[in-house]
Amino acid sequence: MILGVFGPWQVIAILVVALLLFGGKKIPELMKGLGKGVKEFKDASKPEDGEATPAKSEEK
């Protein structure tokens, strides 16, 4: 999907700039934090087991 918007050389250039800005040690930490954020968002968007789901009302 990204390659549809950007060409392969643009993606490589962005990755090189990110590596230069953050360094090789900081990028895995950033990705780990991003992954935790996505996981927390998915967990929060799921209804919990104890929660009642709204029932559909049937109209006659």
Backbone hydrogen bonds in HBPLUS format (Angstrom, degrees):
<---DONOR---> <-ACCEPTOR-->    atom                        ^
c    i                          cat <-CA-CA->   ^        H-A-AA   ^      H-
h    n   atom  resd res      DA  || num        DHA   H-A  angle D-A-AA Bond
n    s   type  num  typ     dist DA aas  dist angle  dist       angle   num
A0004-GLY N   A0001-MET O   3.13 MM   3  5.30 145.7  2.25 100.1 110.1     1
A0005-VAL N   A0002-ILE O   3.09 MM   3  5.46 135.3  2.30 106.5 117.4     2
A0006-PHE N   A0002-ILE O   2.88 MM   4  6.04 179.2  1.88 166.7 167.0     3
A0010-GLN N   A0007-GLY O   3.17 MM   3  5.36 124.7  2.50 101.4 114.7     4
A0011-VAL N   A0007-GLY O   3.20 MM   4  6.53 157.6  2.25 154.2 160.0     5
A0012-ILE N   A0008-PRO O   3.06 MM   4  6.26 159.8  2.10 145.4 150.8     6
A0013-ALA N   A0009-TRP O   2.94 MM   4  6.08 155.3  2.01 141.2 148.2     7
A0014-ILE N   A0010-GLN O   2.95 MM   4  6.16 155.6  2.01 147.0 153.2     8
A0015-LEU N   A0011-VAL O   3.00 MM   4  6.24 158.6  2.04 149.1 154.8     9
A0016-VAL N   A0012-ILE O   2.96 MM   4  6.19 154.1  2.03 148.8 155.8    10
A0017-VAL N   A0013-ALA O   2.99 MM   4  6.19 160.5  2.03 149.0 154.1    11
A0018-ALA N   A0014-ILE O   2.95 MM   4  6.15 159.6  1.99 148.8 154.5    12
A0019-LEU N   A0015-LEU O   2.96 MM   4  6.13 152.4  2.03 142.4 150.0    13
A0020-LEU N   A0016-VAL O   2.95 MM   4  6.21 152.8  2.02 146.8 154.0    14
A0021-LEU N   A0017-VAL O   2.88 MM   4  6.10 155.1  1.94 150.4 157.4    15
A0022-PHE N   A0018-ALA O   2.95 MM   4  5.95 173.4  1.95 152.7 154.8    16
A0023-GLY N   A0019-LEU O   2.85 MM   4  5.04 141.1  2.00 126.8 137.9    17
A0030-LEU N   A0026-LYS O   3.02 MM   4  6.33 154.3  2.08 153.2 160.8    18
A0031-MET N   A0027-ILE O   2.97 MM   4  6.23 160.1  2.01 156.8 161.8    19
A0032-LYS N   A0028-PRO O   2.92 MM   4  6.05 150.7  2.01 142.6 150.6    20
A0033-GLY N   A0029-GLU O   3.04 MM   4  6.26 158.8  2.08 147.3 152.3    21
A0034-LEU N   A0030-LEU O   2.96 MM   4  6.20 152.8  2.04 144.5 152.4    22
A0035-GLY N   A0031-MET O   2.88 MM   4  6.07 156.8  1.93 146.5 152.5    23
A0036-LYS N   A0032-LYS O   2.99 MM   4  6.25 155.0  2.05 147.4 153.8    24
A0037-GLY N   A0033-GLY O   3.02 MM   4  6.21 154.6  2.09 144.1 151.0    25
A0038-VAL N   A0034-LEU O   3.00 MM   4  6.28 156.7  2.05 150.0 155.8    26
A0039-LYS N   A0035-GLY O   2.96 MM   4  6.16 158.9  2.01 147.3 153.3    27
A0040-GLU N   A0036-LYS O   2.92 MM   4  6.11 161.9  1.95 150.8 155.4    28
A0041-PHE N   A0037-GLY O   2.98 MM   4  6.16 153.7  2.05 143.8 151.2    29
A0042-LYS N   A0038-VAL O   2.96 MM   4  6.24 159.1  2.01 149.8 154.9    30
A0043-ASP N   A0039-LYS O   2.91 MM   4  6.15 161.7  1.95 151.8 157.0    31
A0044-ALA N   A0040-GLU O   2.90 MM   4  6.04 152.5  1.98 145.2 152.6    32
A0045-SER N   A0041-PHE O   3.00 MM   4  6.16 139.1  2.17 142.7 153.4    33
A0051-GLU N   A0048-GLU O   3.27 MM   3  5.32 145.2  2.40  99.7 109.6    34
